[in-house]
Amino acid sequence: MENQSHLWTLEEVGKQAYDVFLELAPDNLKPEDITKFNDDREEHGFIEEDIADESWNGFVEFEIDQEDYAQVIVGLEYDGIGVENQDIIFAKILISRDKAAPFCHVIWKD
């Protein structure tokens, strides 16, 4: 198994991405979206960490190495309460897992 000590875990980059989200959201989301998120995040909020998918290739000018980058989605999930297809994604974040090469790119909700 390859030594991955130079990489943050998915859980660690999830926390970092969430911190970035909280810091930048007021400048990038509508006031009503921020209110909705703040009102519902305790009960319905989610942070989903995963390997970065190929959809990022259209947003960044370099090839995404799935080992070195993660994708983090921040949103509200309502499916569990009988409100189907009403989930809200506020931010999709591409973040570097490499401890020596920090990078982050955010796609915000329109």
LINNOR-V151737 format. One record per helix or strand of 3 or more residues. SS is the DSSP state (2 for helix, 1 for strand). FROM is the first residue (numbers start at 0). TO is the last residue. If there is no record, write none. Layout:
BEGIN
ss;from;to
SS;FROM;TO
SS;FROM;TO
END
This chain:
BEGIN
ss;from;to
2;9;27
2;30;43
1;44;50
2;53;57
1;68;75
2;78;80
1;87;95
1;103;107
END
